[in-house]
Amino acid sequence: MFWGGGVSPSMLGGLRCMIGSRTVVVAAVIAALFVACAHDKRAMKTVTSRASFDLSCPQDELELTILATSGARRLASQIGVTGCGNKVVYVYFASTDSWIADSAITPAMTQREKAYKAQQAREDQAAEEELRFEQQQSYQRGVSQ
């Protein structure tokens, strides 16, 4: 029998179940985000400490970049570190809950070198565009004659 405007008690029970399952799903998503956030914060702290030692560089001069994530929670799995003119990549091993340097320590480009390389790329692109324009003009002159 229906009551309250056409809603049966059994329908309300189903509705409560749906609301309850949505609440559980939302709580699970929030918990997963919290775990991922905590993992990434701990990862940054651990990798910063290791990289400072490996690169012989003060922690405040290091720049960390998450290079890769894994799993449904998108946990950091690779972190690149640049500092004091060098760079290195650390990889997370879940089986041992540790971060290990996955690459040799190599020289990193300085800001000046990056700016020079970017300027060279812009100049090369401008030269290519100018050459294409001249070729197009030459072609159009040949066609019109």
C-alpha positions as CSV (number, residue, x, y, z in Angstrom):
1,M,0.0,0.0,0.0
2,F,1.2,3.5,-0.9
3,W,1.4,6.3,1.6
4,G,2.7,9.9,1.6
5,G,1.9,10.8,-1.9
6,G,2.5,7.5,-3.6
7,V,5.7,6.3,-2.0
8,S,5.7,2.9,-0.4
9,P,7.8,2.0,2.7
10,S,9.8,-0.5,0.6
11,M,10.7,2.3,-1.8
12,L,12.0,4.4,1.1
13,G,14.1,1.5,2.2
14,G,15.7,1.3,-1.2
15,L,16.2,5.0,-1.3
16,R,17.9,4.9,2.1
17,C,20.2,2.1,0.7
18,M,21.0,4.2,-2.3
19,I,21.8,7.3,-0.2
20,G,23.9,5.1,2.1
21,S,25.9,3.6,-0.8
22,R,26.5,7.0,-2.2
23,T,27.7,8.2,1.2
24,V,30.1,5.2,1.3
25,V,31.4,5.9,-2.2
26,V,32.0,9.6,-1.4
27,A,33.7,8.6,1.9
28,A,35.9,6.1,0.0
29,V,36.9,8.7,-2.6
30,I,37.7,11.2,0.1
31,A,39.8,8.6,1.9
32,A,41.6,7.7,-1.3
33,L,42.4,11.3,-1.9
34,F,43.7,11.7,1.6
35,V,45.9,8.6,1.2
36,A,47.3,9.8,-2.1
37,C,47.9,13.3,-0.6
38,A,49.7,11.8,2.4
39,H,51.8,9.5,0.2
40,D,52.8,12.4,-2.1
41,K,53.7,14.6,0.8
42,R,55.8,11.9,2.5
43,A,57.4,11.1,-0.9
44,M,58.4,14.7,-1.4
45,K,59.9,14.8,2.1
46,T,61.8,11.5,1.6
47,V,63.0,12.3,-1.9
48,T,64.1,15.8,-0.8
49,S,66.2,14.4,2.0
50,R,67.8,11.7,-0.2
51,A,68.4,14.1,-3.1
52,S,70.0,16.7,-0.8
53,F,72.5,14.1,0.3
54,D,73.0,12.5,-3.2
55,L,73.5,15.9,-5.0
56,S,75.4,17.5,-2.1
57,C,72.9,20.3,-2.3
58,P,70.9,22.2,0.3
59,Q,67.2,21.1,0.4
60,D,66.0,24.7,-0.3
61,E,67.8,24.7,-3.6
62,L,66.1,21.5,-4.9
63,E,63.3,21.5,-7.4
64,L,61.1,18.4,-7.4
65,T,58.8,17.4,-10.2
66,I,56.4,14.4,-10.2
67,L,57.2,12.6,-13.5
68,A,54.8,9.7,-13.2
69,T,52.0,8.4,-11.1
70,S,50.5,4.9,-10.8
71,G,47.5,3.1,-9.5
72,A,43.9,4.2,-9.2
73,R,44.8,6.8,-6.6
74,R,47.5,8.3,-8.9
75,L,50.3,8.0,-6.3
76,A,53.6,9.5,-7.2
77,S,55.9,6.8,-8.6
78,Q,58.7,8.8,-10.2
79,I,60.1,12.1,-9.0
80,G,62.7,14.1,-10.8
81,V,65.0,16.4,-8.8
82,T,67.1,19.3,-10.1
83,G,69.5,21.2,-7.9
84,C,73.0,22.7,-7.7
85,G,73.6,22.1,-11.4
86,N,72.6,18.4,-11.4
87,K,69.6,16.2,-11.8
88,V,68.4,12.7,-10.9
89,V,65.3,10.6,-11.0
90,Y,63.9,8.7,-8.0
91,V,61.5,5.7,-8.4
92,Y,59.1,4.4,-5.7
93,F,59.3,0.7,-4.9
94,A,56.1,-0.2,-3.0
95,S,57.4,-3.7,-2.0
96,T,60.0,-2.0,0.2
97,D,58.3,1.3,0.6
98,S,61.4,3.1,-0.6
99,W,62.6,5.7,-3.1
100,I,65.7,4.7,-5.1
101,A,67.7,6.8,-7.5
102,D,66.8,5.4,-10.9
103,S,69.3,7.4,-13.0
104,A,72.8,8.5,-12.8
105,I,73.3,12.0,-11.5
106,T,73.8,14.2,-14.6
107,P,74.4,17.8,-15.2
108,A,71.3,19.9,-15.5
109,M,70.9,22.9,-17.8
110,T,71.2,26.2,-16.0
111,Q,68.5,28.8,-16.5
112,R,70.9,30.7,-18.8
113,E,71.5,27.6,-20.9
114,K,67.7,27.0,-21.1
115,A,67.1,30.6,-22.1
116,Y,69.8,30.3,-24.8
117,K,68.4,27.1,-26.1
118,A,64.9,28.6,-26.2
119,Q,66.2,31.7,-28.0
120,Q,68.0,29.5,-30.6
121,A,64.8,27.5,-31.2
122,R,62.8,30.8,-31.7
123,E,65.5,32.1,-34.2
124,D,65.5,28.7,-36.1
125,Q,61.7,28.8,-36.4
126,A,61.8,32.4,-37.6
127,A,64.4,31.5,-40.2
128,E,62.3,28.6,-41.4
129,E,59.2,30.7,-41.7
130,E,61.1,33.4,-43.6
131,L,62.5,30.7,-46.0
132,R,59.0,29.3,-46.6
133,F,57.7,32.8,-47.2
134,E,60.4,33.5,-49.8
135,Q,59.8,30.2,-51.5
136,Q,56.1,30.9,-51.7
137,Q,56.7,34.4,-53.1
138,S,59.1,32.9,-55.7
139,Y,56.5,30.3,-56.7
140,Q,53.8,32.9,-57.0
141,R,56.0,35.1,-59.2
142,G,56.8,32.0,-61.5
143,V,53.1,31.2,-61.8
144,S,52.0,34.7,-62.6
145,Q,54.5,35.1,-65.5
